[in-house]
Amino acid sequence: MKVLVTGANGQLGWDMIIELKKRGHEPIATDIADSFEQECTYIKLDIIDEKAVHNAILKAKPEAVVHCAAWTAVDAAEDEENKPKVYAINVLGTKYIAEVCKEINCKMIYISTDYVFSGEGTEPWKPDCEDFAPLNYYGETKLQGEFAVKNTLEKYYIVRTSWVFGSHGNNFVKTMLKLSETHKELRVVNDQIGTPTYTPDLARLLVDMCETDKYGIYHATNEGGFISWAEFAKEIFRQAGKDTKVIPVSTVEYGVSKARRPFNSRLDKSNFKDNGFNVLRGWKETLNGNELRLKEILTKK
């Protein structure tokens, strides 16, 4: 199967290309960068350029598009000068891609987020819940991206995920490890609850989806239960052999950021199990030395 991946230089996009090649599919990597370090067909593509998106996808003629590209700098998205760019990337770019997918009868996977919800309460958010109330501009634009996909296509998968990390790109795991090099203690929030998602595992699930026609809205994170960021940090340090002390604090105690974060990032994943997709393994397993190489990760991009 020929699969076009946007945002291929990002955390998830990078692992999507690896997984597609491993499974014998033909990946087409696209990104705004001038080059791509993996060996595969690469197209430099700015998704806010409607004509370029149309021409690139029409020429490639993929059977599926996995749309990983997004503006993900949550706090920077709140700055008024950035909002037009955030909207262009997360909403208009998504719309342009969906329109070409419709034109060539191509299935599309759109990567979304728990940030489309209010983050209130303690019950896991269900995939069919429409009680949307994004707390920040990033979440608002990702929700509008969902609407652009749903209003354009019938052959789509919307996959909401949370707390994404992997060995490529920047993430919470790398931040904690870098800070542990210079700090004996770290204050980490303990009242925002969710589940980490390891990008190689998520990539495997997305390729599984590409190989089916079980379209719809899904929630996908690793298994292992719901935890706080402070608990996540403690396990990172434990497995990395670090003696950095984690001091749990509330969001209020930690300090106000530009963008509000959800307290409840619990996601109900029952429907992808019901559709025969394999669950992702426990998040603690993804941190073991052979998988993520925590002690070496600081040397990677």
N, C-alpha and C positions, 0 to 999 in steps of 0.2 A: 504494500500500500504506500502511496506517495502522500506524505504528511508535511504540511508547511507549518512551521513554528515561529510565531512572532516573539520578540524579546529573547532571542536565543542566547544572548550574553548574560541574561539574568540567572538567578538561582535556579528556578524551575525550568526555564527554557534550556539551560545548559544540560540538565539531567534528562530532559525530554529527548534531546538529540542522542545522547548516549544510549538511552533505553530503546529508541526506535532502531538504531543501528544494531543493537544487540539482538533485537527480535526479527531482523531481516527486512525491515521496512526501509523505504527510501525517504530520509528526512531532507527537507529544504529549510535551512536556517535563515531567518531574517532578523535584522536589528539595524539600529541607526549608526552603529560603529562602522569604520572603514573596512575592518577585517574580522575574521572569525577563526579561532585557533583550532577548532576541531576539523577533521577531514570529512567534508560533505559539501553539497551544493550550498552556496551562500549568496544571499541577495541583500545588498544594503538598502534599507527601506525605512522611510519616515512615515509612520502610519497616519500622521495628520495631513499628509499630501494625498488627497482623494484620487487624483489621476494616477499617481505612482502606485497606490494600493491596488487600484483596478488593473493596471497593466501588469504588475508583478504576479498577482494571483491568477489572472487570466492566462498569462504565458506559462506559468508553472502547472496549471491544471491539477491541483492536488485533489485527492479524494476526501481529505479532512484537513481542517485548519485548527491548530491549538493556539489560542490567543493568550499568550502569557505577558505580552508587553503591557505596561501600565505605569502611570505615575504613582509611586508608592511612598514618597517622602511625606508622611502624614502631617507633620508639623508645618513644613514648608508650603503645603497645599493651602494652609490658612492665610498666607500672605496675599493681599489683594493683587499684587503685581504678578503672582504666579497662577492665579485662578483661571485666566483664559487658557493658559498652556495645559493646566490640569484637565480642564473640560475638553480641550481639543484632543488630548491623548486618550483619556478614559471614556469619553462619550462619543465624540465624532469619529475618532479612529476606529472604535469598535463598530460603529454604525457602518462605516465604509467597508470594513471587512465583511460584515454580515451581508451587506448588499451584493458583494461580488460572490460570496458563497451561494446566495440564492440564485444568482445568474447562472452559475455553472453546476448547480444542484450538488453542492458540496456540504458535508456535515461540518459543524463548528463546535469546538469546546471553548467556552468562555470561563476564565478563572476569576471568581469573585471572592467575597470576604464576609466574615461575620459582622463587619462594620456596617452592613446595610441595616442591621437591627439596632434597637435602642440600648442594648446591653443591660437592661433592667431585669430584676427577678433572679431566680435560681434554676428555673426549668430550662432544659436544652431547647434551642430553637429548632423547629421542624422545617424541613425543606419546603413544605407547602405553606408555611406561615407567610402572611402578607401584611403583618403588623410592622411595616417598615418605619423606622424613625432614626436615620443616621445621625450620629452625634457630631460629625465633622464633615468638612467638604470632600475629603477623600472618599468617605463612605457614601456621600450623596452622589458623587460622580460614578462610583462603581455600581450603585443601584441604577442610575440612568443608563449605564452600559448594559445592565441586565435587560432593561426594558427595550433597548435598541435591538438586542438579539431576539427576544421573545416576539417583538412586533414585526420582525422581518422574516424570521425563519421558522420552519417546522422541524427541521433536522438539526436540533441543537442539544447540547448538554451545558448546563450552568453548574459549575462546581465551586461551591463556597468552601473555603478553608481558613485556617488561622495559624498564627505563630510559626510561620514557615522558616526552615533553616536547612542548610546543606553545606557542602564543602566549597562551593563556588559562590562568590559574592559576599555581601555583608549581611550579618544577622545577629540575633541576640547571643548565640553561643560564642561567636567570635568576639563580640564586644565584651562579654564576661571574661573570656580568657585573656584578652588584651589588658583589661583593667586589673586582673589579678596579678599581672606582672609588676604593677606599681602600687597596688593597694592591699593592705592586710585585712581591711574590712570594706564591705560594700552594702549600701542601703538599697534594698530591692522591694518593689511593691508586692504586697501579699493579699490585696483585696480585688485584684482582677484575675478572674478564673477562666481557664480554657484548657486546651490540649495542644502540644507541639505537633508539627507536621514536618516530616523529613522528606526533602524533595525527591530523592531517588525512589522512595516508596510511593509517593504521590504520582510520579512519572509513570511507574508501572501500572497504577490504576488507570491513569488517563489513556495509556496505550490499550489497555483492556477495553476501555469504553470505545475507543476508536474502532475496534474490531467488531463492535456490535451495532445494533440499531435501537438500543434501549435508551431512547432520548428522554430528557427531563432535567429536573433540578436535583442536585445531590449535595450532600455535605460530606466532606472527607478530611479526616485527620488521622493521626496514628491512634492506636488503642492505648490502654494503660491508665485510663481514668482522667478526671479533671483535677488540675493543680493550679497553683498560683505561680507568678513569675519568680517569687522567692524560692519556692520549692524546686522549680526548674534550675535555678542558679545553683542551689545546693547540690543537686545531682550532677550537674556539669563539673563542679569543682571536685566532688567525690571521685568521679570516674577519671578525671584528669590528674588526680593526685595532688591537687592544690589545697593549701591550708587556709585559703582566704575565708574569712568569716562573713556569712550573710546575715545582715540585720533586717528582718522583715519590718516594713513600714506601710502605713496606709497611703492611698493615693494623695490624700490631703497633706500628710506629713512629708511625702516625697517632694511635693511642690507642683505648682500649676504649670502645665505645658500649653502650647498654643492650641493644640487640638485635644478635645476631650476623648478619652478612651472608654470603651465599654467595660463595665464590671463583670458582666456575664457573657463570656464568649463560648459557652457550652453549645455544641452542635449535635443535634440528633442525626445519627448516621444509619438508621434502620433501613431506609429505602434502598441504599446501594447493596446492603446485604440481601434484602428481599429480591433484588434483581440479579442475584447470582455473582456479584463481584466480590472478590476476596478482600477481607478486612486488612488494614495495614497493621503490621506488628506493633507491639508495645513500644512507646516512645523511649523508654530507658534502654531498650536493646539497640536503638539507633545510635546511642552515644558511646557504645563500647569501642575499645581501641582499634579493632580491626575495621570497623565501619567508618567512623568519622575521623579517626586518628587525631584525637583532641590535642595531643601534645605537639603535633606537627602542623595543625591547621593554621597557626599564626604565620606560616611561611607561604600560604596560598593567597590567591587574589581575594 
